[in-house]
Amino acid sequence: MFSRILDIKSIKKSSVIGLNERNIKLIYPNNAKKHYPLADDKVLTKEILHQYNIPCAETYAVIEYNSDIKKAWEYCKKFTAMAIKPANGCGGGGIKIIKKDLDNNWTSSGKVISEREIFQHMAATIMGFFSLGSHDRVLIEECIEPDPFFSKIYPAGVPDFRIITLDHQPLMGMLRMPTDRSDGKANLHQNGVGIGVDMQKGTLTQVYDGNNYYSYHPDSKFVVQDVPIPYWKEILEISVATAKAFPLNYLGVDIVIDKNKGPQIMEINVRPGLGIQLVNKQGLKETIQKKNK
């Protein structure tokens, strides 16, 4: 029933784009540096998404100064769940999901958290703790409830699809999933796994954990091969709409599927990582060449 896929060498090295080549041939010619903040700053990203009516989580508050924390909290605490993010954070650092439990206590990662601790986290974010020491803003937004499709594969955390676009066209995609070791994070460098995507069929292919390939999630043992992706047409449509909304021609578009609202844009990345090639056993160079034929 389960299979471990060992043919790691099946990806052609000549078709793989490395870091320097990505920078020289994809990022620099397609993304003017003056526009980087539109992707790097989640608040600016959300403003553009809202402007173009592209589905994304509702923004509850943006906090720029410590003196604004209590006032913003008075508005936000009426919600039963929210995501607190650094506007300029990266790789999932500094993101805190908080929810009310049955006793009306705030919890984070399954543990009770006090308002004082929440305020301290926001203050640390503003001071730049999660953005390399520069002054930052806190973004508080609607908490995504993952579609039940994801819990079949792995029951915790918030998985997301990463779609690479070039000239407003989807090139390659993967599903990033949490694991027992990733503390709910889906990022590959934080012990999450990547699941390849057949872009034509809209199905999942294989799981890559950074070292090995599997036909199943390594913790849940759920077999992912050939599993159809819900809302695949909509996922492609909003990735294209997002790419067109920004003056950036090479992007990583991150999309979550909310159980009530369907696909939602989570963020965009002007320097998307290259691990997606290993996840899909396919080089970006080869993919781009096929698109250009």
MOZITA-V618680 format. One record per residue. N is the residue number from 1. RES is the residue in three letters. SS is DSSP state (alpha for helix, beta for strand, coil for the rest). OMEGA is omega in degrees with one decimal (* if undefined). Layout:
BEGIN
n-><N:N>
res-><RES:RES>
ss-><SS:SS>
omega-><OMEGA:OMEGA>
END
This chain:
BEGIN
n-><1:2:3:4:5:6:7:8:9:10:11:12:13:14:15:16:17:18:19:20:21:22:23:24:25:26:27:28:29:30:31:32:33:34:35:36:37:38:39:40:41:42:43:44:45:46:47:48:49:50:51:52:53:54:55:56:57:58:59:60:61:62:63:64:65:66:67:68:69:70:71:72:73:74:75:76:77:78:79:80:81:82:83:84:85:86:87:88:89:90:91:92:93:94:95:96:97:98:99:100:101:102:103:104:105:106:107:108:109:110:111:112:113:114:115:116:117:118:119:120:121:122:123:124:125:126:127:128:129:130:131:132:133:134:135:136:137:138:139:140:141:142:143:144:145:146:147:148:149:150:151:152:153:154:155:156:157:158:159:160:161:162:163:164:165:166:167:168:169:170:171:172:173:174:175:176:177:178:179:180:181:182:183:184:185:186:187:188:189:190:191:192:193:194:195:196:197:198:199:200:201:202:203:204:205:206:207:208:209:210:211:212:213:214:215:216:217:218:219:220:221:222:223:224:225:226:227:228:229:230:231:232:233:234:235:236:237:238:239:240:241:242:243:244:245:246:247:248:249:250:251:252:253:254:255:256:257:258:259:260:261:262:263:264:265:266:267:268:269:270:271:272:273:274:275:276:277:278:279:280:281:282:283:284:285:286:287:288:289:290:291:292:293>
res-><MET:PHE:SER:ARG:ILE:LEU:ASP:ILE:LYS:SER:ILE:LYS:LYS:SER:SER:VAL:ILE:GLY:LEU:ASN:GLU:ARG:ASN:ILE:LYS:LEU:ILE:TYR:PRO:ASN:ASN:ALA:LYS:LYS:HIS:TYR:PRO:LEU:ALA:ASP:ASP:LYS:VAL:LEU:THR:LYS:GLU:ILE:LEU:HIS:GLN:TYR:ASN:ILE:PRO:CYS:ALA:GLU:THR:TYR:ALA:VAL:ILE:GLU:TYR:ASN:SER:ASP:ILE:LYS:LYS:ALA:TRP:GLU:TYR:CYS:LYS:LYS:PHE:THR:ALA:MET:ALA:ILE:LYS:PRO:ALA:ASN:GLY:CYS:GLY:GLY:GLY:GLY:ILE:LYS:ILE:ILE:LYS:LYS:ASP:LEU:ASP:ASN:ASN:TRP:THR:SER:SER:GLY:LYS:VAL:ILE:SER:GLU:ARG:GLU:ILE:PHE:GLN:HIS:MET:ALA:ALA:THR:ILE:MET:GLY:PHE:PHE:SER:LEU:GLY:SER:HIS:ASP:ARG:VAL:LEU:ILE:GLU:GLU:CYS:ILE:GLU:PRO:ASP:PRO:PHE:PHE:SER:LYS:ILE:TYR:PRO:ALA:GLY:VAL:PRO:ASP:PHE:ARG:ILE:ILE:THR:LEU:ASP:HIS:GLN:PRO:LEU:MET:GLY:MET:LEU:ARG:MET:PRO:THR:ASP:ARG:SER:ASP:GLY:LYS:ALA:ASN:LEU:HIS:GLN:ASN:GLY:VAL:GLY:ILE:GLY:VAL:ASP:MET:GLN:LYS:GLY:THR:LEU:THR:GLN:VAL:TYR:ASP:GLY:ASN:ASN:TYR:TYR:SER:TYR:HIS:PRO:ASP:SER:LYS:PHE:VAL:VAL:GLN:ASP:VAL:PRO:ILE:PRO:TYR:TRP:LYS:GLU:ILE:LEU:GLU:ILE:SER:VAL:ALA:THR:ALA:LYS:ALA:PHE:PRO:LEU:ASN:TYR:LEU:GLY:VAL:ASP:ILE:VAL:ILE:ASP:LYS:ASN:LYS:GLY:PRO:GLN:ILE:MET:GLU:ILE:ASN:VAL:ARG:PRO:GLY:LEU:GLY:ILE:GLN:LEU:VAL:ASN:LYS:GLN:GLY:LEU:LYS:GLU:THR:ILE:GLN:LYS:LYS:ASN:LYS>
ss-><coil:coil:coil:beta:beta:coil:coil:alpha:alpha:alpha:coil:coil:alpha:alpha:alpha:coil:coil:coil:alpha:alpha:alpha:alpha:alpha:alpha:alpha:alpha:alpha:alpha:alpha:alpha:coil:coil:alpha:alpha:alpha:alpha:alpha:alpha:alpha:alpha:coil:alpha:alpha:alpha:alpha:alpha:alpha:alpha:alpha:alpha:alpha:coil:coil:coil:coil:beta:coil:coil:beta:beta:beta:beta:beta:coil:coil:alpha:alpha:alpha:alpha:alpha:alpha:alpha:alpha:alpha:alpha:alpha:coil:coil:coil:coil:beta:beta:beta:beta:beta:beta:coil:coil:coil:coil:coil:coil:coil:coil:coil:beta:beta:beta:beta:beta:coil:coil:coil:coil:coil:beta:beta:beta:coil:coil:beta:beta:coil:coil:alpha:alpha:alpha:alpha:alpha:alpha:alpha:alpha:alpha:alpha:alpha:alpha:coil:coil:coil:coil:coil:coil:coil:coil:coil:coil:coil:beta:beta:beta:beta:beta:coil:coil:coil:beta:coil:alpha:alpha:alpha:alpha:alpha:alpha:coil:coil:coil:coil:coil:coil:beta:beta:beta:beta:beta:beta:beta:coil:coil:beta:beta:beta:beta:beta:beta:beta:beta:beta:coil:coil:coil:coil:coil:coil:coil:coil:coil:coil:alpha:alpha:alpha:coil:coil:beta:beta:beta:beta:beta:beta:coil:coil:coil:coil:beta:beta:beta:beta:beta:beta:coil:coil:coil:coil:beta:beta:coil:beta:coil:coil:coil:coil:coil:coil:beta:coil:coil:coil:coil:beta:coil:coil:coil:alpha:alpha:alpha:alpha:alpha:alpha:alpha:alpha:alpha:alpha:alpha:alpha:alpha:alpha:coil:coil:coil:coil:beta:beta:beta:beta:beta:beta:beta:beta:beta:coil:coil:coil:beta:beta:beta:beta:beta:beta:beta:beta:coil:coil:coil:coil:coil:alpha:alpha:alpha:alpha:alpha:alpha:coil:coil:coil:alpha:alpha:alpha:alpha:alpha:alpha:alpha:alpha:alpha:coil>
omega-><-179.9:176.2:174.6:-173.6:-170.8:-173.5:-179.8:-175.4:-176.8:177.8:-178.2:-179.4:-178.3:-178.4:-176.9:175.9:178.3:-174.8:-178.4:-179.9:176.6:-177.9:-173.7:-172.7:-176.4:-174.5:-174.4:-178.8:-171.7:-175.5:177.7:-174.4:-178.7:-179.2:-179.1:-178.5:179.6:177.6:-175.3:-178.3:-175.6:178.9:177.6:177.9:-178.3:-180.0:179.7:179.0:178.4:-179.1:-177.6:178.6:176.4:-174.4:176.7:-179.0:177.6:175.8:178.9:-177.5:171.0:-175.7:-177.4:-176.8:178.5:-177.9:-178.5:-172.4:-174.8:180.0:179.0:-179.0:178.8:177.6:-171.3:-172.0:175.7:179.1:-178.5:178.4:178.0:174.5:178.2:-172.5:167.8:-178.3:-176.5:177.0:178.3:176.3:178.8:-178.9:176.1:179.1:180.0:176.1:178.8:-178.5:175.1:176.2:-176.3:178.7:179.1:174.1:173.2:178.5:174.9:-176.1:175.2:-179.3:178.6:179.3:-177.8:175.8:178.4:179.4:177.3:178.6:179.9:178.2:178.3:-180.0:178.3:178.4:-179.7:179.7:175.3:-178.6:-177.1:-177.7:173.3:170.7:179.2:177.8:-175.8:175.3:176.6:174.6:175.5:-174.8:178.1:179.2:179.6:172.7:-174.2:175.9:179.7:176.5:-175.7:-176.4:174.8:-178.4:177.5:-166.5:-174.8:175.6:-179.5:177.6:176.1:174.6:171.8:176.9:175.6:177.6:174.1:-176.4:175.2:-179.8:177.2:-179.3:-172.0:-179.4:172.5:173.3:178.7:-174.0:172.8:175.7:177.5:-175.6:-170.8:178.2:177.1:-179.6:-179.8:-176.8:-177.7:-177.2:175.5:175.5:169.5:176.6:174.6:177.6:-177.8:-178.5:169.9:-172.6:-178.9:-176.2:-175.0:-179.7:175.7:-177.7:-178.6:-179.1:176.9:-177.1:-178.1:179.1:-174.6:175.8:178.3:173.1:-173.5:174.4:-172.5:-179.4:-177.3:-176.8:176.6:-178.8:-174.1:-174.1:175.5:177.2:180.0:-179.3:178.3:177.8:-174.7:179.0:-179.8:178.3:178.3:-178.6:-177.4:174.2:177.2:179.4:178.8:179.5:-179.2:-177.2:-176.9:177.5:-178.1:-171.7:175.7:-170.8:162.9:-177.9:-177.7:-172.4:173.6:175.3:177.8:-174.6:179.7:-172.9:-178.8:-176.3:179.2:174.9:177.9:176.8:175.0:-176.5:-178.0:177.9:-175.4:-178.8:-174.3:-179.8:179.1:178.7:178.1:179.6:-177.1:-175.9:-178.0:179.7:178.2:-179.1:179.1:180.0:179.2:178.7:179.1:179.3:-176.1:-179.0:*>
END
